[in-house]
Structure formats: structure tokens, C-alpha cells
Amino acid sequence: MDMGRESRWEKDAMTVEIVFALVTATALAAVVFAVALALALILGVSDPLRNGLLVGGGLLGAAAGVWRLVRVLRRFDAQRRGGH
């Protein structure tokens, strides 16, 4: 037996969870950036303000994506360690 080693099922579950975390983090980041882009286009703001909105939207999107990625993976790790 493989005492102390992860089974194939555990490795597959981990891979699925990582892909899920990456996809949802990317989707969240894209939505946050799209909102900033939509605001810039709808409001018809000046170039410097539009650039600021887009940079801010990109930064907020990246932060939201990283937050989602970490949250999903930490939850999975807690469940795995708890035996759920």
C-alpha cells in the first residue's frame, strides 16, 4: 500500500479543484475589468480619467482574481485535511 502517499483519486480531485479555481478567478477578474471598461465607455470620460478607470479596473480585477484563487484553494485544503 501507499501509506502516506496521495491516491490517484486525491490527485485528480486536486487537479480539478486547481482548474476550477483558475477558471473562476479568471472569470471574476474579467467581469471586474469589464465593469470598469463599461463605465469608461458609458460615461464618456476624458482620456486621462478613462485610462485611470482601466488601470484601476485591471488592478481590482487582478486582486479579485487572486482573492478567488486563494479562497477556493484554501477551502479545498481545509476540506481535504478535515477528511470531508
Protein Blocks (a to p, Z undefined) as FASTA:
>chain_A
ZZhiacfklmmmmmmmmmmmmmmmmmmmmmmmmmmmmmmmmnopafklmmmmmmmmmmmm
mmmmmmmmmmmmmmmmmmmmnoZZ
